[in-house]
Amino acid sequence: MIGFLKPAKFIQPLPDNKIDVNYKKYRLQLFLTAYIGYMAYYFVRSTLALAKPYLLKDGFSIEQVGYLGSALAVTYGLSKFIMGNVSDRSNPRYFLALGLILSALTNVLAPSFLTFGALFGLMLLNGWVQGMGWPPCGRIMTHWFSDSERGTKMSIWNTAHNVGAGLLPFIVAIGVGLFSNWDGLFYLPAMVAIVIACGVLFFARDVPQSVGLPPIEVYRNDFPLAEVEHDLKDREQEMTTKQILFDYVLVNKNVWYMALANVFVYCVRYGVLNWAPTYLNKVKHFSNVYSSMGFAFFELAAIPGTILVGWLSDKYFSGRRSPLGVITMVLIFFGLIVYWQSTNQCITIAALGVIGFLIYGPVMLIGVAALDLVPKKAGGTAAGFTGLFGYFFGTMGAEALMGYLVQNHGWDSGFIMLLISSVLAIFFFAITWNIHKRS
């Protein structure tokens, strides 16, 4: 790894009487840094979803705005996998901040390039640097939080993007007001993201040993499952790209099943979320303001739902993530039908909230399962691999295919696609029902 991105060096261990107090302090500090840092990524990722109604007014077609979303999704998926592997061998303090600053800069440039080709290029670039967000946070979570608590801690951390996307409409509204036009939709979120990136540089740290603390497994006496770490002589040793990919990720069939489940979960997630402002405005006849508020409601409703699902997977399902994936996706199937068919505004918003409450549970469970199934030094790559499938295929379906179907065959065809995706997600969760069960 080059220069400042290299993992931090281990320092002299602290005296035993200072370990507990420092561990508690750094665990809270690192959790909040990862939470707020990742939250800010959504300030500069989800702006396109809120810009869609404005782009349509400026002459873009539904199919074109679908392609713009796909551009971001495709490069994000590729980047999450490739940069995930780089992140496994990097210091998250700098990796996380760098990606956030670069993503903010693409948003600053967006209002100056309001042609389809130019925006398409910017979305490709933004997707790539957005892929630098999740992996360093995954490195932080696997090194500072142990196996038996990870479902709960990750479920809480995973609400960061819900808070980020949920707060975004309010930041956008302020930005549009400050700049007196919709350029502020891009400018103010970018400015806030850069300020937060500076905070990440100040507060983030690498692994516990870089601040004189023992590994998290030693501190909590909570070691991973034997089959995950069986041939690692030293679980703290950094691994090569070849070791990570060919010894632990690509040969693991359960990682592949999780990746395939992710395709269809993401198709539902973004097929609902990224089209919600447009659907509510064009089909349900909500105003632009209320359509944006529906977007926020979807995201904010996810916060208690995600935490509940993560806690249940640790507390009552012995670390198994897939059973709750099945349950939530079945409920989402029926929620989609109500959201699609309802003619009542209150029921429509309630159904959107129910889908939001439930959909991020499966998203989070797949990410945690990816971390569970490999050694912690390969966690970013495994999560990136499942993310590659989710974003490259799932979000491309949610954006480009959804845009094509709606443009040429109407909204009903788009909702049928989302229902089929729900059923396929249920299938892949079902065949991994008992993986990672703790005794």
WODA-V615038 format. One line per field, one symbol per residue. psi: psi as a letter, one per 40 degrees, with the letter a starting at -180 (. if undefined). burial: b if it has 9 or more other C-alpha atoms within 8 Angstrom, else e. Layout:
psi->???
burial->???
//
This chain:
psi->iibeeiiiiiihiiideedddddddddddddddddddddddedededdddeddddddeeiiddddddddddddddddddddddddddefihdddddddddddddddddddeeffidddddddddddddddeeddddddddddeehideeddddddddeedddddddddddddddddddeeiededddddddddddddddddddiibiddeeeiiiddddefgiiidededfhdheehiiidddddeddceehdddddddddddddddddddddeeddddddddefiiddddddddddddddddddddddddddddeefehddddddddddddddddddddeiehdddddddddddddddeddddddddddddeiideeddddddddddddddddddddcdddddddddeiddddddddddddddddddddefdeifhi.
burial->eeeebbbeeeeebeeeeebeebbeeebebbbebbbbbbbbbbbbbbbebbbbbebbeeebebbbbbbbbbbbbbbbbbbbbbbbbbbbbbbbbbbbbbbbbbbbbbbbebbeeeebebbbbbbbbbbbbbbbbbbbbbbbbbbbbbbebbbbbbbbbbbbbbbbbbbbbebbbbbbbebeebbbbbbbbbbbbbebbbbbbebbbbbbbbbbbbbbbbeeebebeeebbeeeeebeeebeeebbbbbbbbeeebbbbbbbbbbbbbbbbbbebbbbbbbbbeebebebeebbbbbbbbbbbbbebbbbbbbbbbeebbbbbbbbbbebbbbbbebbebbbebeeeebbbebbbbbbbbbbbbbbbbbbbbbbbbbbbbbbbbbbbbbbbbbbbbbbbbbbbbbbbbbeebebbbbebbbebbbbbbbbbbebbebbbee
//
